[in-house]
Amino acid sequence: MIAFIRKLTQNRIAWAVLFGSTLFLELCAMVFQHVMGLQPCVLCIYQRVAVLGIMAASIIGFIYPKNLILRWSGLLLWAYSAVQGLRLALQHTNIQLNPSPFTTCDLFVVFPDWLPLNQWAPWFFNATGECSDLQWQFLSWTMPQWLIVAFGIYTLISFIVIAGNLIKGKCCSS
């Protein structure tokens, strides 16, 4: 199993599947925002950026997956982005399900001065909604609750894949 996981990360198909899953999530976000008219909040935008981080990781890994530096760069960015997305989704869920004047999100997105994404692509990175608003539910779960599931899966798989690439032994000589 460990050898299979290791060989999987050295194959472009695995990285392409990861890319496809993140592209699907970003397209869903665009449909929710621009077709269904849902207003993304600050935490929604930050979770969107976390998905873009996983997408960037998949592109890095896809470039040349047999290269140790590119593969590990992709793996580490994937894990970091997934953990940050999970943290944000948990925070967002807490704000929605336990409303309190003491737990709120920012009014505006904050990006570094050298990367003002909300100015470059406001249609994608501008937050116009309120974090505590329940705008959408499916099977009685809110959007951030579904993102906990998605980011939880991304996190778990990234940790399994990283462990599979770290473990040495008879099974993993290549």
MIZANU-425998 format. One record per residue (C-alpha): residue number from 1; x negated, y, z negated. Coordinates in Angstrom, 1 decimal. Layout:
<torfis>
<torfi><nr>NUM</nr><c1>X</c1><c2>Y</c2><c3>Z</c3></torfi>
...
</torfis>
This chain:
<torfis>
<torfi><nr>1</nr><c1>0.0</c1><c2>0.0</c2><c3>0.0</c3></torfi>
<torfi><nr>2</nr><c1>-2.8</c1><c2>2.4</c2><c3>-0.9</c3></torfi>
<torfi><nr>3</nr><c1>-4.5</c1><c2>1.7</c2><c3>2.5</c3></torfi>
<torfi><nr>4</nr><c1>-1.2</c1><c2>2.3</c2><c3>4.3</c3></torfi>
<torfi><nr>5</nr><c1>-0.8</c1><c2>5.7</c2><c3>2.5</c3></torfi>
<torfi><nr>6</nr><c1>-4.4</c1><c2>6.7</c2><c3>3.3</c3></torfi>
<torfi><nr>7</nr><c1>-4.0</c1><c2>5.7</c2><c3>7.0</c3></torfi>
<torfi><nr>8</nr><c1>-0.7</c1><c2>7.5</c2><c3>7.2</c3></torfi>
<torfi><nr>9</nr><c1>-2.3</c1><c2>10.8</c2><c3>6.3</c3></torfi>
<torfi><nr>10</nr><c1>-4.9</c1><c2>10.3</c2><c3>9.0</c3></torfi>
<torfi><nr>11</nr><c1>-2.1</c1><c2>10.1</c2><c3>11.6</c3></torfi>
<torfi><nr>12</nr><c1>-0.5</c1><c2>13.1</c2><c3>13.3</c3></torfi>
<torfi><nr>13</nr><c1>2.9</c1><c2>11.5</c2><c3>13.3</c3></torfi>
<torfi><nr>14</nr><c1>3.2</c1><c2>11.8</c2><c3>9.5</c3></torfi>
<torfi><nr>15</nr><c1>2.2</c1><c2>15.5</c2><c3>9.6</c3></torfi>
<torfi><nr>16</nr><c1>4.7</c1><c2>16.0</c2><c3>12.4</c3></torfi>
<torfi><nr>17</nr><c1>7.5</c1><c2>14.5</c2><c3>10.3</c3></torfi>
<torfi><nr>18</nr><c1>6.6</c1><c2>16.8</c2><c3>7.5</c3></torfi>
<torfi><nr>19</nr><c1>6.7</c1><c2>19.7</c2><c3>9.9</c3></torfi>
<torfi><nr>20</nr><c1>10.1</c1><c2>18.6</c2><c3>11.3</c3></torfi>
<torfi><nr>21</nr><c1>11.6</c1><c2>18.4</c2><c3>7.8</c3></torfi>
<torfi><nr>22</nr><c1>10.5</c1><c2>21.9</c2><c3>6.9</c3></torfi>
<torfi><nr>23</nr><c1>11.6</c1><c2>23.3</c2><c3>10.3</c3></torfi>
<torfi><nr>24</nr><c1>15.0</c1><c2>21.7</c2><c3>9.6</c3></torfi>
<torfi><nr>25</nr><c1>15.3</c1><c2>23.5</c2><c3>6.2</c3></torfi>
<torfi><nr>26</nr><c1>14.2</c1><c2>26.8</c2><c3>7.6</c3></torfi>
<torfi><nr>27</nr><c1>16.8</c1><c2>26.5</c2><c3>10.5</c3></torfi>
<torfi><nr>28</nr><c1>19.5</c1><c2>25.6</c2><c3>7.9</c3></torfi>
<torfi><nr>29</nr><c1>18.5</c1><c2>28.8</c2><c3>6.0</c3></torfi>
<torfi><nr>30</nr><c1>18.9</c1><c2>30.8</c2><c3>9.1</c3></torfi>
<torfi><nr>31</nr><c1>22.4</c1><c2>29.3</c2><c3>9.8</c3></torfi>
<torfi><nr>32</nr><c1>23.5</c1><c2>30.0</c2><c3>6.2</c3></torfi>
<torfi><nr>33</nr><c1>22.3</c1><c2>33.6</c2><c3>6.4</c3></torfi>
<torfi><nr>34</nr><c1>23.1</c1><c2>34.6</c2><c3>10.0</c3></torfi>
<torfi><nr>35</nr><c1>26.0</c1><c2>32.4</c2><c3>11.0</c3></torfi>
<torfi><nr>36</nr><c1>27.8</c1><c2>31.8</c2><c3>7.7</c3></torfi>
<torfi><nr>37</nr><c1>27.0</c1><c2>35.2</c2><c3>6.3</c3></torfi>
<torfi><nr>38</nr><c1>25.4</c1><c2>34.2</c2><c3>3.0</c3></torfi>
<torfi><nr>39</nr><c1>23.2</c1><c2>36.8</c2><c3>1.5</c3></torfi>
<torfi><nr>40</nr><c1>19.8</c1><c2>35.5</c2><c3>0.3</c3></torfi>
<torfi><nr>41</nr><c1>18.5</c1><c2>36.7</c2><c3>-3.0</c3></torfi>
<torfi><nr>42</nr><c1>14.9</c1><c2>37.3</c2><c3>-4.1</c3></torfi>
<torfi><nr>43</nr><c1>14.5</c1><c2>33.8</c2><c3>-5.3</c3></torfi>
<torfi><nr>44</nr><c1>16.0</c1><c2>32.4</c2><c3>-2.1</c3></torfi>
<torfi><nr>45</nr><c1>13.4</c1><c2>34.3</c2><c3>-0.1</c3></torfi>
<torfi><nr>46</nr><c1>10.6</c1><c2>33.0</c2><c3>-2.4</c3></torfi>
<torfi><nr>47</nr><c1>11.8</c1><c2>29.5</c2><c3>-2.0</c3></torfi>
<torfi><nr>48</nr><c1>11.9</c1><c2>30.1</c2><c3>1.8</c3></torfi>
<torfi><nr>49</nr><c1>8.2</c1><c2>31.1</c2><c3>1.6</c3></torfi>
<torfi><nr>50</nr><c1>7.5</c1><c2>27.9</c2><c3>-0.4</c3></torfi>
<torfi><nr>51</nr><c1>9.0</c1><c2>25.9</c2><c3>2.5</c3></torfi>
<torfi><nr>52</nr><c1>6.8</c1><c2>27.9</c2><c3>4.9</c3></torfi>
<torfi><nr>53</nr><c1>3.8</c1><c2>26.9</c2><c3>2.8</c3></torfi>
<torfi><nr>54</nr><c1>4.7</c1><c2>23.2</c2><c3>3.2</c3></torfi>
<torfi><nr>55</nr><c1>5.2</c1><c2>23.9</c2><c3>6.9</c3></torfi>
<torfi><nr>56</nr><c1>1.7</c1><c2>25.5</c2><c3>7.1</c3></torfi>
<torfi><nr>57</nr><c1>0.2</c1><c2>22.5</c2><c3>5.3</c3></torfi>
<torfi><nr>58</nr><c1>1.8</c1><c2>20.2</c2><c3>7.9</c3></torfi>
<torfi><nr>59</nr><c1>0.2</c1><c2>22.3</c2><c3>10.7</c3></torfi>
<torfi><nr>60</nr><c1>-3.2</c1><c2>22.2</c2><c3>9.0</c3></torfi>
<torfi><nr>61</nr><c1>-3.0</c1><c2>18.4</c2><c3>8.5</c3></torfi>
<torfi><nr>62</nr><c1>-1.7</c1><c2>18.0</c2><c3>12.1</c3></torfi>
<torfi><nr>63</nr><c1>-4.7</c1><c2>19.8</c2><c3>13.7</c3></torfi>
<torfi><nr>64</nr><c1>-7.1</c1><c2>17.0</c2><c3>13.1</c3></torfi>
<torfi><nr>65</nr><c1>-5.9</c1><c2>14.6</c2><c3>10.3</c3></torfi>
<torfi><nr>66</nr><c1>-9.1</c1><c2>12.5</c2><c3>10.4</c3></torfi>
<torfi><nr>67</nr><c1>-11.1</c1><c2>15.5</c2><c3>9.3</c3></torfi>
<torfi><nr>68</nr><c1>-11.5</c1><c2>15.3</c2><c3>5.5</c3></torfi>
<torfi><nr>69</nr><c1>-11.5</c1><c2>19.1</c2><c3>5.0</c3></torfi>
<torfi><nr>70</nr><c1>-8.4</c1><c2>19.8</c2><c3>7.1</c3></torfi>
<torfi><nr>71</nr><c1>-6.6</c1><c2>16.8</c2><c3>5.6</c3></torfi>
<torfi><nr>72</nr><c1>-7.3</c1><c2>17.8</c2><c3>2.0</c3></torfi>
<torfi><nr>73</nr><c1>-6.5</c1><c2>21.4</c2><c3>2.7</c3></torfi>
<torfi><nr>74</nr><c1>-3.1</c1><c2>20.3</c2><c3>4.1</c3></torfi>
<torfi><nr>75</nr><c1>-2.5</c1><c2>17.9</c2><c3>1.2</c3></torfi>
<torfi><nr>76</nr><c1>-3.3</c1><c2>20.5</c2><c3>-1.5</c3></torfi>
<torfi><nr>77</nr><c1>-1.3</c1><c2>23.3</c2><c3>0.1</c3></torfi>
<torfi><nr>78</nr><c1>1.6</c1><c2>20.9</c2><c3>0.5</c3></torfi>
<torfi><nr>79</nr><c1>1.5</c1><c2>19.9</c2><c3>-3.2</c3></torfi>
<torfi><nr>80</nr><c1>1.0</c1><c2>23.5</c2><c3>-4.4</c3></torfi>
<torfi><nr>81</nr><c1>3.9</c1><c2>24.9</c2><c3>-2.2</c3></torfi>
<torfi><nr>82</nr><c1>6.2</c1><c2>22.0</c2><c3>-3.3</c3></torfi>
<torfi><nr>83</nr><c1>5.5</c1><c2>22.6</c2><c3>-7.0</c3></torfi>
<torfi><nr>84</nr><c1>6.0</c1><c2>26.3</c2><c3>-6.7</c3></torfi>
<torfi><nr>85</nr><c1>9.2</c1><c2>25.7</c2><c3>-4.7</c3></torfi>
<torfi><nr>86</nr><c1>10.5</c1><c2>23.3</c2><c3>-7.4</c3></torfi>
<torfi><nr>87</nr><c1>9.6</c1><c2>25.9</c2><c3>-10.1</c3></torfi>
<torfi><nr>88</nr><c1>11.5</c1><c2>28.6</c2><c3>-8.3</c3></torfi>
<torfi><nr>89</nr><c1>14.5</c1><c2>26.3</c2><c3>-7.6</c3></torfi>
<torfi><nr>90</nr><c1>14.7</c1><c2>25.4</c2><c3>-11.3</c3></torfi>
<torfi><nr>91</nr><c1>14.5</c1><c2>29.1</c2><c3>-12.3</c3></torfi>
<torfi><nr>92</nr><c1>17.2</c1><c2>30.0</c2><c3>-9.7</c3></torfi>
<torfi><nr>93</nr><c1>19.5</c1><c2>27.2</c2><c3>-11.0</c3></torfi>
<torfi><nr>94</nr><c1>19.1</c1><c2>28.4</c2><c3>-14.5</c3></torfi>
<torfi><nr>95</nr><c1>20.1</c1><c2>31.9</c2><c3>-13.6</c3></torfi>
<torfi><nr>96</nr><c1>23.2</c1><c2>30.7</c2><c3>-11.7</c3></torfi>
<torfi><nr>97</nr><c1>24.4</c1><c2>28.1</c2><c3>-14.3</c3></torfi>
<torfi><nr>98</nr><c1>23.4</c1><c2>30.0</c2><c3>-17.4</c3></torfi>
<torfi><nr>99</nr><c1>24.2</c1><c2>33.6</c2><c3>-16.6</c3></torfi>
<torfi><nr>100</nr><c1>22.7</c1><c2>36.1</c2><c3>-19.1</c3></torfi>
<torfi><nr>101</nr><c1>21.7</c1><c2>39.7</c2><c3>-19.0</c3></torfi>
<torfi><nr>102</nr><c1>18.3</c1><c2>38.6</c2><c3>-20.2</c3></torfi>
<torfi><nr>103</nr><c1>17.5</c1><c2>36.2</c2><c3>-17.4</c3></torfi>
<torfi><nr>104</nr><c1>17.7</c1><c2>37.9</c2><c3>-14.0</c3></torfi>
<torfi><nr>105</nr><c1>15.6</c1><c2>38.0</c2><c3>-10.9</c3></torfi>
<torfi><nr>106</nr><c1>13.9</c1><c2>41.0</c2><c3>-9.3</c3></torfi>
<torfi><nr>107</nr><c1>15.9</c1><c2>43.5</c2><c3>-7.2</c3></torfi>
<torfi><nr>108</nr><c1>13.4</c1><c2>43.4</c2><c3>-4.3</c3></torfi>
<torfi><nr>109</nr><c1>11.0</c1><c2>40.9</c2><c3>-2.9</c3></torfi>
<torfi><nr>110</nr><c1>7.4</c1><c2>41.7</c2><c3>-3.7</c3></torfi>
<torfi><nr>111</nr><c1>4.7</c1><c2>40.6</c2><c3>-1.2</c3></torfi>
<torfi><nr>112</nr><c1>1.1</c1><c2>41.7</c2><c3>-1.2</c3></torfi>
<torfi><nr>113</nr><c1>0.2</c1><c2>44.9</c2><c3>0.5</c3></torfi>
<torfi><nr>114</nr><c1>-1.8</c1><c2>43.0</c2><c3>3.1</c3></torfi>
<torfi><nr>115</nr><c1>1.1</c1><c2>40.7</c2><c3>3.9</c3></torfi>
<torfi><nr>116</nr><c1>4.4</c1><c2>42.7</c2><c3>3.8</c3></torfi>
<torfi><nr>117</nr><c1>6.5</c1><c2>40.0</c2><c3>5.3</c3></torfi>
<torfi><nr>118</nr><c1>9.8</c1><c2>41.8</c2><c3>4.4</c3></torfi>
<torfi><nr>119</nr><c1>8.7</c1><c2>44.7</c2><c3>6.6</c3></torfi>
<torfi><nr>120</nr><c1>7.4</c1><c2>42.6</c2><c3>9.4</c3></torfi>
<torfi><nr>121</nr><c1>10.4</c1><c2>40.3</c2><c3>9.7</c3></torfi>
<torfi><nr>122</nr><c1>13.3</c1><c2>41.8</c2><c3>7.6</c3></torfi>
<torfi><nr>123</nr><c1>15.8</c1><c2>39.5</c2><c3>9.2</c3></torfi>
<torfi><nr>124</nr><c1>13.9</c1><c2>36.6</c2><c3>7.6</c3></torfi>
<torfi><nr>125</nr><c1>12.4</c1><c2>37.9</c2><c3>4.4</c3></torfi>
<torfi><nr>126</nr><c1>14.7</c1><c2>40.7</c2><c3>3.1</c3></torfi>
<torfi><nr>127</nr><c1>16.7</c1><c2>39.8</c2><c3>0.0</c3></torfi>
<torfi><nr>128</nr><c1>20.2</c1><c2>41.3</c2><c3>0.1</c3></torfi>
<torfi><nr>129</nr><c1>22.0</c1><c2>39.0</c2><c3>-2.4</c3></torfi>
<torfi><nr>130</nr><c1>22.2</c1><c2>38.5</c2><c3>-6.1</c3></torfi>
<torfi><nr>131</nr><c1>20.5</c1><c2>35.5</c2><c3>-7.7</c3></torfi>
<torfi><nr>132</nr><c1>23.4</c1><c2>34.7</c2><c3>-10.0</c3></torfi>
<torfi><nr>133</nr><c1>26.0</c1><c2>34.6</c2><c3>-7.2</c3></torfi>
<torfi><nr>134</nr><c1>27.4</c1><c2>31.2</c2><c3>-6.4</c3></torfi>
<torfi><nr>135</nr><c1>27.9</c1><c2>31.6</c2><c3>-2.6</c3></torfi>
<torfi><nr>136</nr><c1>27.8</c1><c2>28.0</c2><c3>-1.5</c3></torfi>
<torfi><nr>137</nr><c1>28.4</c1><c2>24.5</c2><c3>-3.0</c3></torfi>
<torfi><nr>138</nr><c1>28.3</c1><c2>21.0</c2><c3>-1.5</c3></torfi>
<torfi><nr>139</nr><c1>29.5</c1><c2>18.1</c2><c3>-3.6</c3></torfi>
<torfi><nr>140</nr><c1>29.8</c1><c2>20.5</c2><c3>-6.5</c3></torfi>
<torfi><nr>141</nr><c1>26.1</c1><c2>21.4</c2><c3>-6.4</c3></torfi>
<torfi><nr>142</nr><c1>24.8</c1><c2>24.9</c2><c3>-5.6</c3></torfi>
<torfi><nr>143</nr><c1>22.1</c1><c2>25.6</c2><c3>-3.1</c3></torfi>
<torfi><nr>144</nr><c1>19.3</c1><c2>25.9</c2><c3>-5.7</c3></torfi>
<torfi><nr>145</nr><c1>20.3</c1><c2>22.5</c2><c3>-7.1</c3></torfi>
<torfi><nr>146</nr><c1>20.0</c1><c2>21.0</c2><c3>-3.7</c3></torfi>
<torfi><nr>147</nr><c1>16.6</c1><c2>22.7</c2><c3>-3.3</c3></torfi>
<torfi><nr>148</nr><c1>15.5</c1><c2>21.1</c2><c3>-6.6</c3></torfi>
<torfi><nr>149</nr><c1>16.2</c1><c2>17.7</c2><c3>-4.9</c3></torfi>
<torfi><nr>150</nr><c1>14.3</c1><c2>18.8</c2><c3>-1.8</c3></torfi>
<torfi><nr>151</nr><c1>11.3</c1><c2>20.3</c2><c3>-3.6</c3></torfi>
<torfi><nr>152</nr><c1>11.3</c1><c2>17.3</c2><c3>-6.0</c3></torfi>
<torfi><nr>153</nr><c1>11.0</c1><c2>14.9</c2><c3>-3.1</c3></torfi>
<torfi><nr>154</nr><c1>8.3</c1><c2>17.0</c2><c3>-1.5</c3></torfi>
<torfi><nr>155</nr><c1>6.4</c1><c2>17.2</c2><c3>-4.8</c3></torfi>
<torfi><nr>156</nr><c1>6.7</c1><c2>13.4</c2><c3>-5.5</c3></torfi>
<torfi><nr>157</nr><c1>5.6</c1><c2>12.4</c2><c3>-2.1</c3></torfi>
<torfi><nr>158</nr><c1>2.7</c1><c2>14.8</c2><c3>-2.1</c3></torfi>
<torfi><nr>159</nr><c1>1.5</c1><c2>13.4</c2><c3>-5.4</c3></torfi>
<torfi><nr>160</nr><c1>1.8</c1><c2>9.8</c2><c3>-4.1</c3></torfi>
<torfi><nr>161</nr><c1>0.0</c1><c2>10.7</c2><c3>-0.9</c3></torfi>
<torfi><nr>162</nr><c1>-2.8</c1><c2>12.6</c2><c3>-2.8</c3></torfi>
<torfi><nr>163</nr><c1>-3.2</c1><c2>9.6</c2><c3>-5.3</c3></torfi>
<torfi><nr>164</nr><c1>-3.3</c1><c2>7.2</c2><c3>-2.3</c3></torfi>
<torfi><nr>165</nr><c1>-6.2</c1><c2>9.3</c2><c3>-0.9</c3></torfi>
<torfi><nr>166</nr><c1>-8.0</c1><c2>9.5</c2><c3>-4.2</c3></torfi>
<torfi><nr>167</nr><c1>-7.9</c1><c2>5.8</c2><c3>-5.2</c3></torfi>
<torfi><nr>168</nr><c1>-11.1</c1><c2>3.9</c2><c3>-4.2</c3></torfi>
<torfi><nr>169</nr><c1>-11.6</c1><c2>0.2</c2><c3>-4.2</c3></torfi>
<torfi><nr>170</nr><c1>-11.5</c1><c2>-3.0</c2><c3>-2.1</c3></torfi>
<torfi><nr>171</nr><c1>-8.2</c1><c2>-2.0</c2><c3>-0.6</c3></torfi>
<torfi><nr>172</nr><c1>-9.4</c1><c2>1.4</c2><c3>0.5</c3></torfi>
<torfi><nr>173</nr><c1>-12.9</c1><c2>1.0</c2><c3>1.9</c3></torfi>
<torfi><nr>174</nr><c1>-12.2</c1><c2>3.1</c2><c3>5.0</c3></torfi>
</torfis>
